[in-house]
Amino acid sequence: MSTPDPPPRPARDPGGRVAYLPPRAARARKLILRSQLGRGWIVASALFGLVILAAGVLYLTRDGHPGPPWVRVAPLAALPAGAVTQAQLAPDGQVVVVDRRGGDVRAFLAPAGPCPVQAAPGGGFARPCAGDRWDAAGAPAPDPGDPRAPPPLRRVPVAFAAGDLYVNPAPD
């Protein structure tokens, strides 16, 4: 009686293939790898993990300052709560009117004038030295006897980053 031959040991296929499809796995289409992945795969996966970790740390520790067209106005602490404050925006002759009345922060763009825009009774705005008046939404509210109306105040979006107030002066 002869003993049956032992099953062949997995080894490289003479054809140079690294994987094969055994007959029983043909239905499930499972490939069996005949060689180890090696150190290259371990090093590559460790480097990829470090890249992901570094990207996460950079994302979580970034300053968060909005990029252009956002413009820094002032530190929020320098703008008193419950008041209307004017800040110079840029050398283009516009100013930012920051309204912190009522708990919200709203910002409007206004043309530069001889004196700052201030809070007016009824929630509006006024530039007393020029006689300009606006309602709470920034629409002109001239005196009944004065036919001259000032240009409207244009409301702009606001953002906060690292304790600073930023506005987006770009037109919608």
Residue, then its C-alpha position, 0 to 999 in steps of 0.5 A: m500500500s502506498t501512502p498518498d503524496p502530501p499536499p504541496r507546500p505553498a510556494r511561488d508559482p513557477g509562472g511568477r504569480v503571487a496569488y492563486l485561486p484554489p478550486r474550492a474558492a473559485r465560487a467565492r472568488k477569494l484570492i489566496l496570497r502566497s507571500q507576505l506583504g513585507r516591511g514596505w507596506i508597514v512603513a508606508s502605512a505608518l507614514f500615512g498614519l503620521v500624515i493624517l495625524a499631522a493634518g488633524v493637528l494642523y486643522l484643530t490648531r489653526d487660527g481660524h482667521p477668515g481669508p479674503p475678502w474678509v477684513r479685520v475691523a477691530p478686537l471685539a473687546a474694543l467695541p463696547a457692548g450696547a453701543v454704536t461704534q465707527a471704525q475705519l475700514a480701508p483707505d477707500g473712504q468707507v467706514v464700518v459702523v458696528d452696532r452692538r445694541g440688543g445683544d447682537v453684532r451688526a455691521f454696516l458700510a457707510p461713506a466717510g464723513p466729517c464726524p462719526v456715525q452714532a446711535a440715534p433714538g429709536g434704534g437708528f443711526a445718525r451723523p449729527c454734524a452732517g444732519d444724516r439719519w438712518d433707520a435701524a435697517g440702514a435706510p435713509a430717514p431724512d428730516p421731513g423738511d430736508p429734501r437731501a437724503p444720505p446714501p443708505l448704509r449697506r449691511v455686511p456679514v460679520a465673523f469672529a476669529a481669535g477675539d477679532l471682528y471681521v466683515n466681508p465688504a464685498p458686494d453680494 
